[in-house]
């Protein structure tokens, strides 16, 4: 059985505050963001909309990608979201 790992971006709103994370259970993790169960940055800034994600089979690849995305400037992050999700739809609905 192969595991999946996800690098994801959640946002407070279109062009709002962004948070980048990595998880092995994307639906659960986004639900935790939506319910405000994750204290700290995402709870403080109401970062609840799943606007982008990538899937990986190797956790090391996922972690490396997460770190790389966190180093990107904001314009690049917005561009990658716009390319894959121009409407800034909440992709969580696609997961459940």
C-alpha positions as CSV (number, residue, x, y, z in Angstrom):
1,X,0.0,0.0,0.0
2,X,1.4,3.4,-1.0
3,X,1.0,6.4,1.2
4,X,0.2,9.9,-0.1
5,X,1.5,13.1,1.3
6,X,0.2,16.5,0.4
7,X,1.7,20.0,0.3
8,X,-1.1,22.5,0.5
9,X,-1.9,26.2,0.6
10,X,-4.8,27.5,2.7
11,X,-5.9,31.1,2.5
12,X,-8.1,33.5,4.5
13,X,-9.7,34.8,1.3
14,X,-8.7,35.5,-2.3
15,X,-5.3,37.2,-2.3
16,X,-5.4,37.1,1.5
17,X,-3.2,35.6,4.1
18,X,-1.6,32.3,3.0
19,X,-0.4,29.3,5.0
20,X,1.6,26.4,3.5
21,X,1.7,23.0,5.1
22,X,2.3,19.3,4.6
23,X,0.2,16.4,5.7
24,X,-0.6,12.7,5.1
25,X,-4.4,13.3,5.4
26,X,-5.4,16.4,3.5
27,X,-9.2,16.2,4.2
28,X,-8.6,15.9,8.0
29,X,-6.0,18.6,8.1
30,X,-8.1,21.1,6.2
31,X,-11.1,20.3,8.4
32,X,-8.9,21.1,11.4
33,X,-8.1,24.4,9.9
34,X,-11.8,25.1,9.1
35,X,-12.8,24.2,12.7
36,X,-10.1,26.4,14.2
37,X,-8.5,23.4,15.9
38,X,-5.0,24.4,14.9
39,X,-3.8,27.1,17.2
40,X,-1.4,29.7,16.2
41,X,-1.0,31.4,12.8
42,X,-3.9,29.8,10.9
43,X,-6.3,30.3,13.8
44,X,-5.3,33.9,14.3
45,X,-5.6,34.8,10.7
46,X,-8.7,32.6,9.9
47,X,-6.9,30.7,7.2
48,X,-9.5,28.1,6.2
49,X,-9.8,27.9,2.4
50,X,-7.9,25.1,0.6
51,X,-6.8,26.9,-2.6
52,X,-4.0,24.6,-3.8
53,X,-2.4,21.2,-3.2
54,X,0.1,18.8,-4.6
55,X,0.3,15.0,-3.9
56,X,3.5,13.1,-3.3
57,X,4.3,9.5,-2.7
58,X,7.6,10.2,-0.8
59,X,7.4,12.2,2.4
60,X,10.9,13.6,1.8
61,X,9.8,15.0,-1.5
62,X,6.7,16.6,0.1
63,X,8.7,18.2,2.9
64,X,11.3,19.5,0.4
65,X,8.5,21.0,-1.7
66,X,6.9,22.6,1.3
67,X,10.1,24.2,2.3
68,X,10.8,25.4,-1.2
69,X,7.3,27.0,-1.5
70,X,7.7,28.7,1.9
71,X,10.9,30.4,0.4
72,X,9.0,31.7,-2.6
73,X,8.0,35.3,-2.7
74,X,4.3,36.1,-2.4
75,X,3.8,36.9,-6.1
76,X,5.1,33.4,-7.1
77,X,2.7,31.8,-4.5
78,X,-0.3,33.8,-5.9
79,X,0.7,32.8,-9.4
80,X,0.8,29.1,-8.7
81,X,-2.7,29.3,-7.1
82,X,-4.1,31.4,-10.0
83,X,-2.7,28.9,-12.5
84,X,-4.4,25.9,-10.9
85,X,-7.4,27.5,-9.2
86,X,-8.2,30.9,-10.9
87,X,-11.5,31.2,-9.1
88,X,-9.9,30.6,-5.7
89,X,-12.5,27.9,-5.1
90,X,-12.4,26.1,-1.8
91,X,-11.0,22.7,-3.0
92,X,-12.0,21.1,0.3
93,X,-15.4,20.4,-1.2
94,X,-13.7,18.2,-3.8
95,X,-12.1,16.1,-1.1
96,X,-15.2,15.2,0.8
